[in-house]
Amino acid sequence: MPCALFCIAFGAGHYVIDMSKQQNGFGGWLLLLGLAILVFMLVGWFRNVIEE
């Protein structure tokens, strides 16, 4: 979980900086990676809760 939250925070910050400078950077990709990790973890957690 901390890895996903770090990627979301770091990616969102860099995405805002990239948009303000009108550049293409890695911030958007890092933000999407963090969101994908978070969704993957939540799906696994809900699957375990439903199975119980």
C-alpha positions in Angstrom: 0.0 0.0 0.0 2.7 2.5 0.8 4.2 1.9 -2.7 1.0 2.7 -4.4 0.4 5.9 -2.3 4.0 7.1 -3.0 3.6 6.5 -6.7 0.2 8.4 -6.7 1.6 11.4 -4.7 4.9 11.6 -6.6 3.2 11.1 -10.0 0.5 13.7 -9.3 3.1 16.2 -8.3 5.2 15.7 -11.4 2.1 15.6 -13.6 1.1 19.1 -12.3 4.7 20.4 -12.9 4.7 18.9 -16.4 1.4 20.5 -17.2 2.4 23.9 -15.9 5.6 23.8 -18.0 3.7 22.3 -21.0 6.1 19.4 -21.2 5.6 15.6 -21.6 7.1 13.8 -18.7 6.8 10.6 -16.6 4.4 12.1 -14.0 1.2 10.9 -15.8 2.6 7.4 -16.2 3.7 7.2 -12.6 0.3 8.4 -11.5 -1.4 5.7 -13.5 1.0 3.1 -12.2 0.1 4.0 -8.6 -3.6 3.9 -9.3 -3.3 0.5 -11.0 -1.4 -0.9 -8.0 -4.0 0.5 -5.7 -6.9 -1.0 -7.7 -5.1 -4.3 -7.9 -4.6 -4.4 -4.1 -8.2 -3.4 -3.4 -9.6 -6.0 -5.8 -7.5 -8.7 -4.0 -8.6 -7.5 -0.6 -12.3 -7.4 -1.5 -12.0 -10.9 -3.0 -10.6 -12.2 0.3 -13.4 -10.4 2.2 -16.1 -11.9 0.0 -14.7 -15.4 0.3 -14.9 -15.3 4.1 
